[in-house]
């Protein structure tokens, strides 16, 4: 989880640096105007910066995919454990009911 957060923080910082170059206001809040601003200010953004942003996006995507796989696995394990616990509780209740019925009949 920390690995994903580190990647997302890095992506946010890269975007913020680019946005500050593009806009006097800067910040992460202007996602919708980013495309137009990028076109208007291509001269101030280097190809290396764009490549670095793409690489950071790619690493973030990979980290999120790994996190997604881990969450799916945890969810599956939880369902398995809950199902096993439910069957154990059901078997214990039946055993207790049988024991109670036998002691009453004796």
C-alpha positions in Angstrom: 0.0 0.0 0.0 2.9 2.4 0.8 4.4 1.6 -2.6 1.2 2.7 -4.3 1.1 5.9 -2.2 4.7 6.7 -3.1 4.0 6.3 -6.8 0.8 8.4 -6.6 2.7 11.1 -4.6 5.4 11.1 -7.3 2.8 11.4 -10.0 1.2 14.2 -8.2 4.5 16.1 -7.7 5.3 15.6 -11.4 1.9 16.9 -12.5 2.2 19.8 -10.2 5.6 20.8 -11.5 4.2 20.7 -15.1 1.1 22.5 -14.1 3.2 25.2 -12.4 5.2 25.6 -15.6 2.0 25.9 -17.6 -0.1 28.1 -15.4 0.6 31.0 -13.1 -1.8 29.5 -10.5 -0.5 25.9 -10.6 -1.9 23.1 -8.5 -3.7 19.8 -9.2 -7.1 21.4 -9.5 -7.0 22.2 -13.2 -7.2 18.7 -14.8 -9.8 19.7 -17.4 -7.8 22.6 -18.8 -4.5 20.7 -18.8 -4.7 19.5 -22.4 -5.3 22.9 -23.8 -2.6 24.5 -21.6 -0.2 21.8 -22.6 -0.7 22.6 -26.3 -0.3 26.3 -25.6 2.9 26.0 -23.7 4.8 23.1 -25.4 7.8 25.3 -25.6 8.3 25.4 -21.8 7.9 21.7 -21.3 10.7 19.4 -22.4 10.3 16.0 -23.9 12.2 14.5 -21.0 9.6 15.9 -18.6 6.8 14.4 -20.6 8.6 11.1 -20.7 9.2 11.2 -17.0 5.5 11.9 -16.4 4.6 9.0 -18.7 7.0 6.7 -16.8 5.6 7.8 -13.5 2.0 7.1 -14.7 3.1 3.7 -15.9 4.8 2.8 -12.6 1.7 4.1 -10.7 -0.6 1.9 -12.9 1.6 -1.1 -12.2 1.5 -0.5 -8.5 -2.3 -0.1 -8.6 -2.6 -3.3 -10.5 -0.5 -5.1 -7.9 -2.6 -3.6 -5.2 -5.8 -4.6 -7.0 -4.6 -8.2 -7.2 -3.7 -8.3 -3.5 -7.2 -6.9 -2.6 -8.8 -9.5 -4.8 -6.8 -12.3 -3.1 -7.6 -10.9 0.4 -11.3 -10.8 -0.4 -11.2 -14.4 -1.7 -9.3 -15.6 1.4 -11.8 -13.8 3.7 -14.7 -15.5 1.9 -13.0 -18.9 2.3 -12.3 -18.3 6.0 -15.9 -17.0 6.7 -17.4 -20.0 4.8 -15.2 -22.4 6.9 -16.1 -20.6 10.1 -19.8 -20.7 9.2 -19.7 -24.4 8.5 -17.8 -25.0 11.8 -20.4 -23.0 13.7 -23.2 -24.9 12.0 -21.6 -28.2 12.9 -21.1 -27.1 16.5 -24.7 -26.1 16.8 -25.9 -29.4 15.4 -23.6 -31.3 17.8 -24.9 -29.2 20.7 -28.5 -29.8 19.7 -27.9 -33.5 19.5 -26.1 -33.6 22.9 -29.0 -31.6 24.4 -31.6 -33.9 22.9 -29.8 -37.0 24.1 -29.4 -35.7 27.7 -33.1 -34.9 27.8 -34.0 -38.3 26.6 -31.9 -40.1 29.2 
